[in-house]
Amino acid sequence: MGAVRILASGGYFGYWGIFRENDIGRYKAYYGRASDCFILIMKNGEKYVLGCKNPQSMADYIKNNLQPTSTVL
């Protein structure tokens, strides 16, 4: 990820805070490793990059249990 930190910590205890990146724009992030992330885009346009040990399973769970007004990539 080639993100710019707006108000964030990048590296110490993971990545958390508000970032901006050319391809996805501004987002809030809470993750440890960039390879273990997924993005959650809310109906109001807010974006969250979240991380966990099995991001594909988490994204699938969210897709199956949220209202169809949100998008998980």
C-alpha positions as CSV (number, residue, x, y, z in Angstrom):
1,M,0.0,0.0,0.0
2,G,1.4,3.4,-1.0
3,A,-0.7,5.3,1.6
4,V,-0.1,8.8,3.0
5,R,-0.8,9.1,6.7
6,I,-3.2,11.9,7.5
7,L,-3.7,11.3,11.2
8,A,-2.3,7.8,11.8
9,S,0.4,5.5,13.2
10,G,2.1,3.4,10.6
11,G,4.1,0.5,11.8
12,Y,4.1,0.6,15.6
13,F,1.5,-1.9,16.8
14,G,0.3,-2.1,13.2
15,Y,-1.4,0.6,11.1
16,W,-4.3,2.6,12.5
17,G,-5.8,5.9,11.9
18,I,-6.8,7.9,8.8
19,F,-4.9,7.4,5.5
20,R,-5.2,8.5,1.9
21,E,-4.2,6.5,-1.2
22,N,-4.6,7.4,-4.9
23,D,-6.6,4.3,-5.9
24,I,-9.1,4.2,-3.0
25,G,-9.1,7.7,-1.6
26,R,-9.4,8.5,2.1
27,Y,-10.0,5.7,4.6
28,K,-9.7,4.6,8.2
29,A,-7.4,1.7,8.8
30,Y,-7.0,-0.9,11.6
31,Y,-4.6,-3.7,10.6
32,G,-1.3,-5.4,11.4
33,R,0.0,-6.6,8.0
34,A,-1.0,-5.2,4.6
35,S,-1.3,-8.7,3.2
36,D,-4.1,-9.6,5.7
37,C,-6.5,-6.8,4.9
38,F,-9.9,-6.2,3.3
39,I,-11.8,-3.0,2.6
40,L,-15.3,-2.3,3.9
41,I,-17.2,0.5,2.0
42,M,-20.2,1.8,3.9
43,K,-23.4,3.2,2.2
44,N,-22.4,6.7,3.2
45,G,-19.0,6.3,1.4
46,E,-16.8,5.8,4.4
47,K,-14.1,3.3,3.9
48,Y,-12.4,1.1,6.4
49,V,-9.4,-1.1,5.8
50,L,-9.4,-3.9,8.4
51,G,-7.1,-6.7,9.0
52,C,-7.3,-10.2,10.6
53,K,-5.7,-13.6,10.2
54,N,-8.1,-14.8,7.6
55,P,-9.4,-11.8,5.7
56,Q,-11.2,-13.7,3.0
57,S,-13.3,-15.6,5.5
58,M,-14.1,-12.4,7.4
59,A,-15.1,-10.6,4.2
60,D,-17.3,-13.5,3.2
61,Y,-18.9,-13.5,6.6
62,I,-19.6,-9.7,6.5
63,K,-21.0,-10.0,2.9
64,N,-23.4,-12.7,4.0
65,N,-24.6,-11.0,7.2
66,L,-24.8,-7.3,6.4
67,Q,-27.6,-5.4,4.7
68,P,-27.0,-5.1,1.0
69,T,-26.2,-1.4,1.4
70,S,-22.5,-2.0,2.1
71,T,-19.8,-3.3,-0.1
72,V,-16.8,-5.5,0.9
73,L,-13.9,-5.9,-1.5
